[in-house]
Amino acid sequence: MGLLTNPQARARISQLVSKYNNIISCLCYVAGVLGFLALAHKNVNAGNYFSENALLPGLVEPDFYHDFGAFAHLRSLNAHIRSLNEDKSYKIPVDWLEDRFREIGLDVYIHNYSFMYPEKLLRGQVFTGHTYWAKDIIFLVTENEQIGMQAWLDAYHSTQNQYIFAGEMAGRSGAIQAAINLEIPTETIGRLNIKPEGLNGQLPNLDLINTVADHRFPDSTSGYKHGLETMLRMMWNQAPGVPTGNHGLFHRYHIEALTLEGMRLKISKRSMGLVDIGRVIEGVFRSLNNLLERFHQSFFFYILPSTDRYVSIGLYMPPFGLLVAPVLIKISFFDTAFLDLFQAIALWISYGNHKSEVAGKHSEGKDEMSDKTEATEKTSEPPVAESFNTVISLMPKGPDWQLLKCVGLLTVALLLAVISVMNISLAFFIATMWVPVMVLVRPTKSRLLRFLQYPLLLLVSPMGMLFLACLIQTTVVDPVKNLDDMLPNMLTAVQTSLLTAVIDTYFYGNWLFAMVTLTLLPAWTLFWSLMWTHPY
C-alpha cells in the first residue's frame, strides 16, 4: 500500500509506464488474447455442477419406454403436409394438430395475431395417465418463426408491440419458469445440440443447461482443440445478439429457455431416435417439475467450452481487462496538461449542478422578487453556458491531435467496458480489432504511414467489420462448396445482415443496430477525423 500512497513512487511508476507504454501495451494485448483463448483448457475452466438441488436430475424413474405411436403420427403428419401444401402455400396442419392433441386429452386453444397467419397454442394441464405433474405444460406450435413466438409472448404477458398485433388469448396458465424449443429434422439424429444464445446475447441460467446436458448423451469428443472450437463458435453465435432459436425471445421475460437441435451426422458411432429424444425431454420436464422458484442460484454470465465445463464471468474478465488495457495505458503517454481538461469537465458538472440548485431556490420565491432582481436574472448567463465557458478557458489552446485521441481512447474504453457486461463475445471481437488500430493510429507527415493507416481504419469501421464477419461466416463457419459462389454469398449475407438488424430492432428489440450507429460509428468517425488533423 505504501507504493500506492507515496507520491514519489506513483510518479516513478507513471514515468515508467509513459516511457515504455508501447512495449507494455503490446504485452497486455498479446497476454489478453492468449489468456482468453486459454480459457478453453480444462485446467483453466471449471466443471459444471448443480446449484439448484431441487432439480434432482437422474433420480426419477423414466416412463418413456416406447414411442407412444410417435412413428405412426409422424408418417400421418408427413402425408397430411404433402396433401396440404400441393399448392405450395406451405401452411402448418392446424386441423390435424388440433385433432391429435385433443385425442390424447390436452386442452387446445387457438391464438390469432394480425401479422399474416394464425398460430396454434396447445396447453396440457397434465401429461395423460400420470399424477406427479405439479405444473402446467404448454405445447406451442407457431408459424412465421420468431414473429409468431413474439406475438404469443406479447399476448401471454399482456404487452404491446408496435409492429406485431397479438389477438386475445383464450387459454392462459401461470408464470412460466422455463421453455424448451425443439428443432428435430428427422426421425434419427446423431446427437442433440444445445443452443442457449438469446436476444442481445442473453443466456439462460446455467442450471438449465446442466439439466439438459445431464439427460442427453455426453459429447464423444474432448480435448483443448474441441473446447476452443466450441467456445469460439458459441461466442460467434452470441456476438450479434440474434437468437439462435425461438427460445431467445423468452429471456427478457425472465424465462430461462434454450433450443435442442437434432444434428444429422454422416459418421456417428451412436444415433438417437424418437424414443431416445422422448426420454431426454421427459427427464428435463421431470426435473423442472420439482422447481419451487425461478432459476436464480447459478450463473447467468458464462462461456461454454463444452456442455460439462464452463467459464464464469470471474474468469473471462481478467484477460479481457488485459486486452483493453492498452487503450488506457496509451493515454498515460500524453502530456499531463490534459488533466486540466478532466478537471474542467468535473468543474463544469458540479458548477452547473450548483447553479441549477440556486435557480431552483430562486424560482420558489419568485413572487417576492422585485422587478430589479428579475431584470438582473434575465441579463445573467445561464448556468450551463457560464460553466461551459470555464471548460473552454481551461482546455489546451491551438490544434492538438493528442487531445482528440485522448478523448477517443477514453470513449473506446468506456464502450468496450459497457458492452462486455452484457455481451462479452461482442466486446471481445470488437476489442481484438479495435484496440491495436486505435492505439497506433495518429496523424503523420509520412505518406507511407498515412496510406497504411487508412486501410486499417476502414477495416475496423462498422461496415468493414460487417464485411469481415460475413467473409468468415461463408469461409470458416459455414464454408461454401463452390469457391465461385463465395463472393455472391458474402454480398448477399451483408445485405441480409443489414436488413435483419433493422427488422430485429423494431420487432424484437435487438439493440445491435442502435448500438453500432449511435456509439461505435461516432467513435470510429472520431479516429477517422484524427487522421486529417495536422501532426504538430
N, C-alpha and C positions, 0 to 999 in steps of 0.2 A: 504493500500500500504506500510505502514511502516513496517509491518510484513514481507513483501517480500523483502524489500530493506535493512533491518537490518541484518548484517552478523551473529550476535549472535542469533537472532530469527530463522534464517534459519538453523543454526547449531543445535539448540534445536529441531526444527521440524525434521531434519534428524535423530537425535538421537532417537526421539520417534518412527519414522517410522521403523528404524532399530531394535529397541528393541521389538516392538510389530508387526513386519511385518507379522507373521503367522496369528495373530488374524485379522489384517486389511485386509490381502489377502482373508481370509475366508469370512469376512463380505462383501467385494466387490464382490466376486464371487456369493454368495447367493443373494445379492441385484441385481446384474446384471441379473441373471436368472429369479428371481421373477419379476423384473421390465420389462423384455422383455415379460414374459407371461401376465403381467397386461395390456399390450398394447391392448389386445383383448377386454377389458372392454370399454363400451361406454362412461364412464366418463373420460377416458384417451385419446381415439382416437377422430377423428373429423368426421363430416358428409360430404358426398360428395357434391360438388357444381360445376357449370359450370364456367370455366374461359374464355371460348370462347363463347361469346354471339351470334356469327353468326350461331351456330348450331341450335338454336331455336327449341328444342325438344318439341313435343306436340302442336305446333302452326300451324300445317298444317292439312288439311282435307284429311284423307286416302281415297284411291280409291280401295283398295284391299277388296272388299266386297264378292266376290265369289272365287271359286277355279280356274277359268280360265282353266278348263279342266285338272287340276293337277292330279286328281284321275284317269282319263282315260289314261293320259300319263304314270302314274306310273304302271298301270296294263299292258299297252302295253310294257313298258320297261322291266318289270319282265318277261313277256313271251318271249321277244326277247333275254334276257340274258340267259334264260334256254335253248333256242334253240342254242344259240351261243356257250355255254360252255358245250355242250354234250360230247365233247372230253376232258373235264376237263382242258382246256387251260386257262380259267379264263381271257378272254380278255374283255376290255371295248367295248361297242357297238358304235364304231366310226361312222359308216354309219348312224345308227339310230339317234344319237345325231346331226349329221350334217344336216340331213333332217328336223328334228323337229325345230332346231334353224333357218333354212332358211325359214320354213313355217311362223314363227312369225316375219319375217322381219329383222333378225340380220345378220350382216356380219360375215362370218365364214372363219377362216384360220386354216391351219394345220401346226404345227411346229414339225419337227423331231429332235431327238438327238440320238447319237450313243451309248447309253447305252445298251438298248435291244429293247424297244418298242417305237412307236411314241406316242406323246401326242396331245391333242386337245386344240386349242386356239379359243375361241368364243368371239368376241368383239362386243358389242352392242353400236352403235352410240347414240341411244336414246331408251327409253322404248316406244314401239309402241303405238301410239294413244295419246301421251302427249307431250306438247311443253315446259314444265317448266324445263326440264333437261338441265343444263348448262355444264355438264361434260360427258365425255365418260365413259361407264360402261363396264368392261371387265368380261366376264364369262369364267372361266378357268376350264377345266376338265383334270386331269393328271393321268398317270399311274406311277407305281413304287413309290408311296407315295412321300416322300421328295426329292428323286432323280429327279423325273420328274419336281417338282416345282423348284428345284435349276437349272435345265437345262433351264427352261423357263426364270427365273430371269437373268441368265447369258446372254442369248441371247437378252433379252429386254434391259439390261443395257450395252451390248457390253463388258462384262467381260469374262475372260477365267478361266477355271478350268482344273487343270492338269489331272483329272480323269473322268470328265464328259464333253463330247464334244457336245456342242449345235450347231444345224444347223442354217441356215439363217432363219430369221423371216420375213414372208410375210406381216403381219399386225402389226402396231405399233401405239400407242397413245402417249399422253404427259406424263409428270411427274405424277407418281401415288402418291396420297395423303394418301389413306387408303385401307385396304384389309380386307374382312370378309371371313373366311373359315367356311364352313358348314359341319357338321357331323350329319346327321339325319338318324337314323337307321330304323325307322318305320313310318307309317302314323300318328300314335297317340303317343305322348310322355307325360311324366308327367311334365317336366319343361325343360328349356334351361339353360345349364351350360356354364358359360363364362370361357374360358381358355386363359389367357394372357401370360403365361410363354414362352419366346422365347429362341433363341440360346444364350448360355453363360449367361443365367439369365437375359437377357434384357427384359424390359417390355414396352408395348405401353404407349403413353400419357394417363394420367388418364381421360381426357375429352372423349376419345373414349369409354372407359369402362362406363363412366357415360351416354353417349348417348345410348349405347346398353341397359344398365340397366333401363333407363327411359322408353324404349319402350316394354320391356318384362314384364312378370308377376313378381310381387315382391316376395321375399322369404316369405314362410309361417311360418318359424321358426325364433326365435330370442333368445337373452339371451347371457350371458357370455360363457357358455359351447359351444353353437353353434358357437359363434365368435372365440373362441380359437381353436376349431376343424378346422374351415375354414381357419384360419390364418396359423396353423401348416401344413395343407395339401397343401396350396399354397407354403409355404416355402419348403416343402418336394419336390414338383414338380419343384421349381425353382433352388434348390441347385445343382443338377448335370449338369445344363446348357444344357440339352437336350430339344428341343422344344416339347411342349405338342400337337402340331398340325403343319400342313403345314404353318400356319401363322408365325411361329417363324423364318423362313428364310427371311422374309421381313424387319425385324428390322434393319439389318446392312446396308440396302439401304435407311435408314431414311424414311421408310414407316410404319406408325402405323397400326398394324394388330392384330387380335385376332381370336379365334375359338369359334363358337357357337355349342355346342354339345347337342343333344337331349338325355335326360335321361329317361329311362323306369323305372317307379316306381311301385312297387307292390301295395302299398297303397297310393293313392293320391286323395285329395278332388276335384281337378280340372285336366283337361287334355288339351293338345294343339294339334290341328290337322294341316293339311297343310295350311288352311286358316289363322289360328292364326299365324303360323310361317311366312307366307307371309306378314302379316300386320307388324310384327316386322321388317322383312328385308326391307319392303318398308319405314317404318318410319326412320330406320337408314340411308338408302340411301338418303331420302329426306333431312335429317339433314346434311349429308355430302355434299350434293349438294350445300349448302349455304356457304361452306367454301371459303374464298378468299385467304388463305395462308395455309401453313403447320401447323400442331399442334405444338404449342410451349409454350403456356401460362400456362399449368397445369404441374403437377408433372410427372417425369419420374422414380423417385426412391420412392417406397412406398410398403406397405404391406396391403392386404385387409382382414380384419376380416369378412366382408360381402360386398355385392355389393353396399350398400348405405353408407358405412363408410370406412375410410382409415387411415393408419398410415404413416405419411410422414417421410422423412429422418431426419428431425429435432427432431422427437420424438423417433425414434428407435436407434439413435446413442448414446445418453447418457447412456442407460442401457448396450449397447454393450461396451462402454468405461469402465464401471464398471466391466464388465465380463472379459476384457483383462487387467485391472489394476493390478491384482496380478503378472502378468509377469514382469511388470516394478517395482512394489514395492519390489519384491524379490531381484532385483538387488541391491537395497539400503542396503541389508543385508551384502553384500560383503565389503571387506576392501577398504578404499578409495585409496589405492595404484593403484587400477585398472584405476583410472583416468589418470595415466601416459600412459596407453595403448591408450586411446582415443586421448590424446594429441599427441602421436606419430603418430597415423593414420592421424590426421589433418596435422601434420608437413610433413608427407610423401606426402600427396596430394599437399599441397602448394609448397613444395620444388621441387617435381617432375615437377609441372607446371612451376615453375620459371626456372629450368634447361632446360626445353623444349623450353621456350621462348629465353633463351640465345643461345641455339643450333640453333634455327631458325635464329637469327640475325647473327650468325657466318656463316651459310650456305649462306646467302645473299651476304656476302663479301668474299666468299671463293677464288675468283680469285685473290684477293690482299694479301692472306695469304702467308707467307713464308714457306719454307719446314720445318723449325724448329717448327713453330706453328702447322703445320699439324701433325708432329710427336708427339707433346705434346698432341694434341686432341686424337690421336689414343691410347695412353697409359693410358689416364684417364678413370675412371669408368663411365659407362652410368648413366644418372640422376636417373633412376628407381632403379638400383642396389645400388647406393650410398644412396638414401633416404630409401631404404628397410633396409640397414644396420643400419640406425638410429633407425628405428622401433624396430629391434631386440635388440638393445642395451638398449632400454627403457622398454622392456617387462619384466615382473617378471621372475626371474630365477627359474629353477627346475620344477618338475612336480606339477602342481597346477590344480585340478579339478574345482576350483571355476572360474578360467579364462575361461575354456571351457564351463561351464554352463552359465556364463555371456554372452558370445558370442551367445550361443544357445538361450537364452531367448530374447536377442535383435533381433535375426533373426525371432523368432516366432512372436514377437510383430509387427515387420515390415510386415511380410507376412499377418497376420490377418488384419492389417490396410489397406493394399493394396487390399486384396480380398473383404473386406467389402464395399469398394466404388463401386465396380461393381456388386457383388452378396452377399448381406447381409445374405441371407439364408445359403449359403455355409459357410460363415465366422462364423455365429452363431453356426452351428452344429460342425464345427471343433474346435472352441474355447471352447464349452461346454465340449468336450472330452479332448482336449489337455491341457488347462490351469491348471487344478488340477494335472494332471500327470507330466507335465513338471516342475511345481513348486516344487513338492515333491520329484521327483527322484534325487538321489545322490548316489555316491559310499559309501559303508558301509562295515564294517568288520563283521556285524551280518549276518549270513546265512539266518535267517528267513526273515529279511527285504530285503535281496537281492533277495530271491526267490519270495517274494511278489511283488517286483518291475518289475521283468521280465514279468509276465503275463500282467501287466498293460501297459507296453511299447509295447508289442506285440498286445494288443487290440487296441491301438491308432495308430498303424502302418497303412500305406495306405491299405495294404491287409486286415488287421484286421478291419478297418472301412468299407471296402467294404463288408466283410462277415456280419458285424453287420447291415449294411444298407439293404442287401438282406434278412436277417432274419426278420427285421422289416417290410419289404415290403411284405413278404409271411405270416406273422402272424398278423400284425396290419392293414396295409394299404389295402392290398388285401388278406385277410386270405383264406387259402385253406380249403376246406370242410373236407378232409380226412387228419388226422394227419400223416398217413404213407407216404403221398406224400410231407410232408413239407421239409424234408431233400433233396430229389431229386430235388424238385422245387427250393430250395435255391441254390444248387450247379449249377443247370442249369442257374439260374439268375446271379450267379457270372461269369460264362463263357460268357454268353451273354453280360453282362455289360462290361467286358474287351474288347471283340471283337467290340462291338458297339462304345466304347470310341475311339478305334483306327480308325475305319472306319469314324466316325464323324469328327475326326481330319483332315483327308485327303479330305473328300467330302465336308464338310460344314464349316470347320474352327473352330470347337469346341476346346477350349483351355484347357479343364479339364484334359485330359491325359498328355499334355505337362506340365501343371502347377503342377500336382502331382509328376511327375517323375523328374522335374527339380528344384522344390522348396521344396515341402513337404517331399519327400523322403530323400533328403540330410539333411534337418533339423532334421528329425526323426533319421537318422543314426548318427548324431552328439550326440544326447542324448543316443543312444544305446552304442556308444563308451565311453560315460561318465561313464557308469556302469562298465566298465572294467579298469578304471584308479584306481590308488592306493589312498585310502582315507587318505591322510596326514592331 
